[in-house]
Amino acid sequence: MNENDEPCQELNEIIYHITGEFWKKAYYGLLAKQKTYKTESDISAHQAVCELRKELKTLAKENKLKCTAFSHNEHFYVSLIPYPIYIGIERETGDFSISAPHISTRHFTHSEYKAGLNWIQDYINIDIKPLTEKTQAVREKFYLNSKSSEIVKVSIKALCDSILGKKLIRYELHQNRLLSNIVFQTPDNSTYELEIFHKPFSKDASLLIKLLNDPREIKIPDVLSCAPVHCYDDEISAMVENLKKKQEAFLC
């Protein structure tokens, strides 16, 4: 197996968030376009159902999709493959629903059948290339196989022990496959939280070394961030108090 195909939960979570944001924005875009489409107030439910079923076949053909349909009880069901997009139509009222991957199901009345067709076409027209490029960029920026990640984690732990330990500074270190989070208190009782991505560190450790020696507020996107903790939760507060006691005991 190629090392780049090795599963990585932390990377998947980042991509999941990016994908969610992309489709949320796309969904709002679809809703905005719907405001420009008019309803057919004079059309009957029967006519709307006939037109909708006919136009769905045309839409599928124009977009090179497979259109399958069947009826069950009081409903017609149409599928557009391979997306898949599902359309459920009430035979009596002509009202229908459209379900498509990544977005919420949308409901339409029979007089909105043209708006429903536009909803489907606008969905098909969504350009996912930016999402594909962004997720690929994320993989290139952050992905490390488990072996490389372990080496980086050990190196960061060693730097913390060496630099902070030398100054008798206790610290809290949390690590996952892609990221290390370090919380530590300086001799002047300032508390800092430092986060660093492992892949950039594997190429250049100098930034982390500088910040452990001389912490300051800084943020370099996709590389690291360091900031004083002004309002920290009970866990960090307890940790800081524990550090104070240990330092006082050590000095005694």
PyMOL commands that set and color helices and strands:
alter all, ss='L'
color gray80, all
select helices_A, chain A and resi 3-5+9-34+45-62+110-124+129-142+146-166+198-203+206-213+234-251
alter helices_A, ss='H'
color red, helices_A
select strands_A, chain A and resi 66-72+75-81+85-90+96-99+106-108+171-175+179-185+191-197+218-220+224-228
alter strands_A, ss='S'
color yellow, strands_A
deselect
rebuild
show_as cartoon
